[in-house]
């Protein structure tokens, strides 16, 4: 009999996902305590189980070494930066993963962020709460140039939605999606060209050794002063200190952060700026996305393979 551990707190408290998983697997341990599992507590929770559904818990070589009985990890969500894929191969632990299961949730958040920043919603909201009634003149998202860094599942979905706003879409990716670009009127450009030309820059790459701090201070300085920056992917992709300096000095009009290098964010000055919109990593937190991610994770307990150097391509 398979023994399943569910480390994810949101999966564990979701009645539909719990019922669907238990309809397939009789022996399931849920994180009913709502504990934040890491290191020894994570190992203790997983001990004795051969398969697990995990989310934001970090699984590294030490975890796999301590748990030789653990044979399958099924990912609840799409980010793989919390998993040591090389260690999984070393310990022959297989991975169940489905890309794009929360793409609409993320792309809708990005559009809402762009509109909110263009219309000065964060600043206006704070002023109303403080007793000031002052109208702010903003701008449309419509007809703007939007640069998408990383045109995978979320990037493609976002590009399609932006078409309804008549936006000019620029894209930068290590993969050449020539057919998709041609079919949707998207211009493939270098990263530097995208930063120079875009009214909105939004990043949707994984976080790994090749993308960490990909938007460093030098590259961010290429952005136009009226432009907006949005990160609903992973913290660590952009230099937050450089962005704060640009936002304070008027070298960048606004920014939205759903993710940070350290969560919760430690730089209270950054998140307190009037031209910053902050959310607590809710990109995938739509009910529809939760169901998609949970059901994909359930399937991944049976549909899995060893990760390799091309994962998740």
C-alpha atoms as one frame of an Amber mdcrd trajectory, in Angstrom:
protein
   0.000   0.000   0.000   1.263   3.462  -0.891   1.720   5.858   2.033   1.186
   9.486   1.032   2.297  12.582   2.964   0.882  16.017   2.111   3.138  18.761
   3.435   1.208  21.614   1.833  -0.989  23.495   4.270  -3.417  24.816   1.646
  -3.875  21.369   0.063  -4.368  19.814   3.497  -7.193  22.186   4.426  -8.974
  22.028   1.046 -12.020  19.727   1.409 -12.360  18.918  -2.290  -8.697  18.030
  -2.795  -8.622  16.001   0.414 -11.660  13.995  -0.675 -10.341  13.396  -4.185
  -6.957  12.228  -2.888  -8.505   9.941  -0.250 -10.813   8.439  -2.852  -7.684
   7.091  -4.577  -5.273   6.515  -1.701  -6.345   5.092   1.661  -3.213   5.927
   3.647  -2.700   9.710   3.618  -1.119  11.952   6.245  -2.176  15.603   5.947
  -0.506  18.624   7.496  -3.556  19.260   9.658  -1.532  21.211  12.212  -0.781
  23.817   9.552   2.898  23.634  10.452   5.608  25.323   8.425   7.803  22.314
   7.733  11.545  22.616   7.222  14.657  20.634   8.036  14.144  18.180  10.932
  10.390  18.852  11.202   9.963  18.177   7.496  11.960  14.950   7.763   9.911
  13.823  10.750   6.663  14.520   8.913   7.747  12.643   5.781   9.294   9.670
   7.565   7.616   6.360   6.744   5.973   7.637   3.554   7.002   6.565   0.081
   5.260   9.428  -1.772   4.624  13.067  -0.949   2.790  16.114  -2.259   4.898
  19.185  -1.497   4.591  22.904  -2.167   6.995  25.522  -0.772   8.950  23.124
   1.445  12.642  22.856   0.614  13.730  19.293  -0.190  17.477  18.877  -0.482
  20.109  16.168  -0.273  19.883  16.026   3.521  16.152  15.318   3.340  16.508
  12.583   0.733  19.447  11.032   2.579  17.386  10.828   5.756  14.395   9.313
   3.951  15.492   6.405   1.734  11.891   5.173   1.674  10.704   8.343  -0.120
  10.433   7.476  -3.809   8.119  10.087  -5.390   7.633  13.827  -4.944   4.575
  15.335  -6.621   4.676  19.114  -6.869   1.693  21.183  -5.785   2.361  24.284
  -7.887   4.772  24.939 -10.710   7.967  26.319  -9.155  10.817  23.841  -8.857
  13.330  26.073  -7.075  12.511  24.464  -3.712  13.568  21.036  -5.000  17.175
  19.897  -5.380  16.721  18.114  -8.691  20.297  16.820  -8.774  19.793  15.258
  -5.344  16.566  13.685  -6.552  18.433  12.026  -9.416  21.219  10.927  -7.065
  18.708   9.306  -4.708  16.477   8.048  -7.549  13.464  10.011  -6.341  10.968
  10.621  -9.119   9.067  13.848  -9.717   5.459  14.424 -10.685   5.085  17.897
 -12.182   2.687  19.652 -14.551   3.500  23.073 -15.966   1.041  25.882 -16.490
  -1.635  24.765 -14.029  -1.880  28.238 -12.467  -1.100  30.349 -15.527  -4.422
  32.187 -15.772  -4.341  33.065 -12.088  -0.885  34.617 -12.439  -1.538  36.410
 -15.723  -4.749  37.990 -14.408  -2.861  39.224 -11.332  -0.211  40.798 -13.566
  -2.841  42.647 -15.593  -4.595  43.838 -12.447  -1.254  45.066 -11.097  -0.457
  46.963 -14.276  -3.852  48.674 -14.327  -3.665  49.502 -10.623  -0.242  51.084
 -11.008  -1.149  53.001 -14.152  -4.179  54.425 -12.315  -2.208  55.110  -9.088
  -4.525  52.857  -7.077  -2.059  52.073  -4.250  -1.321  55.752  -3.589  -4.935
  56.892  -3.999  -6.193  54.169  -1.680  -3.752  55.185   1.052  -4.736  58.833
   0.706  -8.460  58.095   1.010  -7.828  56.019   4.137  -5.822  58.932   5.548
  -8.687  61.352   4.884  -7.450  62.921   1.651  -9.853  63.048  -1.309  -7.717
  63.822  -4.366  -8.172  62.583  -7.910  -5.100  61.163  -9.611  -4.571  61.364
 -13.355  -3.440  58.022 -14.669  -2.948  56.122 -17.917  -4.491  53.225 -19.801
  -2.887  49.846 -20.104  -4.415  49.756 -23.576  -2.012  50.310 -26.466   1.052
  50.173 -24.211   4.182  48.170 -24.983   4.523  45.239 -22.588   7.763  43.284
 -22.312   7.453  39.674 -21.162  10.658  38.066 -19.911  10.082  34.326 -20.093
   7.392  33.262 -22.534   6.500  29.854 -21.169   3.065  28.877 -19.876   2.333
  32.108 -18.010   4.037  34.331 -20.562   2.006  32.906 -23.428  -1.252  33.179
 -21.502  -0.482  36.771 -20.525   0.408  37.679 -24.109  -2.942  36.371 -25.319
  -4.837  38.402 -22.716  -2.890  41.550 -23.556  -4.128  41.248 -27.119  -7.573
  42.341 -25.910  -5.991  45.604 -24.713  -4.295  46.236 -28.048  -0.881  46.070
 -26.418   2.338  45.699 -28.347   4.032  42.652 -26.823   7.793  42.138 -26.767
   9.159  38.796 -25.627  12.514  37.468 -24.489  13.150  33.797 -23.828  15.989
  31.319 -24.215  13.548  29.208 -26.269  12.501  30.404 -29.723   8.695  30.253
 -29.812   8.660  31.505 -33.393   5.286  29.999 -34.343   3.562  31.411 -31.263
   5.140  34.811 -31.790   4.080  34.916 -35.438   0.525  33.811 -34.686   0.092
  36.459 -31.991   1.975  39.414 -33.436   4.706  39.238 -30.779   8.182  40.620
 -31.400  11.101  38.578 -30.069  13.879  40.870 -28.817  17.008  40.853 -26.708
  16.605  41.403 -22.984  18.279  44.792 -23.221  16.017  45.924 -26.063  12.940
  44.774 -24.140  13.944  46.793 -21.083  14.602  49.921 -23.133  11.350  49.849
 -25.094   8.696  48.564 -22.686   6.125  50.592 -20.772   5.562  47.516 -18.583
   8.185  44.861 -17.835   6.943  41.602 -16.318   9.143  38.593 -15.620   8.029
  34.952 -15.768  11.146  32.795 -15.657  12.017  30.023 -13.210  14.569  30.832
 -10.524  17.785  28.905 -11.035  21.500  29.552 -11.428  20.988  30.998 -14.907
  18.247  33.462 -13.909  19.188  34.529 -10.386  19.546  38.348 -10.388  19.054
  38.357 -14.160  17.649  41.857 -13.753  20.632  43.413 -12.024  21.099  47.125
 -11.383  22.807  47.680 -14.731  19.990  46.096 -16.709  17.212  47.693 -14.675
  18.770  51.095 -15.376  17.848  50.597 -19.041  14.137  50.935 -18.249  12.269
  54.127 -19.073  11.394  56.433 -16.170   7.649  56.164 -16.897   7.737  52.358
 -16.993   6.347  49.804 -14.543   8.018  46.639 -13.255   6.061  43.556 -12.139
   7.379  40.367 -10.548   4.820  37.627  -9.976   7.285  34.810 -10.647  10.020
  34.298  -8.042  11.988  36.506  -5.697  15.686  36.679  -6.515  15.187  37.394
 -10.210  15.579  41.171  -9.825  17.771  43.403  -7.664  15.285  44.723  -5.098
  17.720  47.315  -3.719  18.260  48.755  -7.191  14.515  48.848  -7.809  13.947
  50.695  -4.527  16.517  53.314  -5.478  14.929  53.788  -8.909  11.427  54.049
  -7.444  12.529  56.615  -4.865  14.470  58.739  -7.367  11.787  58.792 -10.053
  13.802  56.634 -12.440  10.935  54.114 -12.408   7.257  55.003 -12.149   5.997
  52.014 -10.199   6.451  48.361  -9.299   4.352  45.443  -8.148   5.829  42.575
  -6.144   4.000  39.338  -5.443   7.286  37.652  -4.552  10.486  38.640  -2.777
  13.979  37.227  -2.304  13.050  36.797   1.362   9.436  36.160   2.308   7.900
  37.903   4.138   9.881  40.872   2.771  12.419  42.392   5.116  12.772  45.767
   3.382   9.864  47.684   4.870  10.973  50.896   3.170  10.561  49.269  -0.246
   7.068  47.932   0.367   6.046  51.217   1.986   6.756  53.338  -1.068   3.618
  54.997  -2.495   4.359  53.713  -6.008   4.705  50.081  -4.914   1.952  47.472
  -4.869   2.657  44.418  -2.726   0.823  41.106  -2.400   1.843  38.056  -0.300
   2.737  35.513  -3.027  -0.862  35.073  -4.194  -0.159  34.530  -7.895  -1.595
  31.021  -7.772  -4.139  31.734  -5.060  -7.327  31.602  -7.069  -9.787  28.828
  -6.304  -9.650  27.616  -9.899  -5.858  27.502  -9.812  -5.820  25.699  -6.463
  -8.021  22.954  -7.887  -5.877  22.710 -11.031  -2.660  22.512  -9.015  -4.081
  20.031  -6.522  -5.474  17.689  -9.143  -2.203  17.815 -11.070  -0.363  16.917
  -7.858  -2.699  13.964  -7.292  -2.030  12.749 -10.843   1.687  13.237 -10.287
   1.718  10.586  -7.580   1.263   8.039 -10.383   2.574   9.980 -13.419   6.203
  10.811 -12.656   9.760  10.440 -13.860  13.305  11.231 -12.848  14.186  14.870
 -13.485  17.050  15.453 -15.886  19.090  18.361 -17.260  16.246  19.285 -19.632
  13.609  19.369 -16.900  11.006  20.684 -17.163  11.301  21.023 -20.921
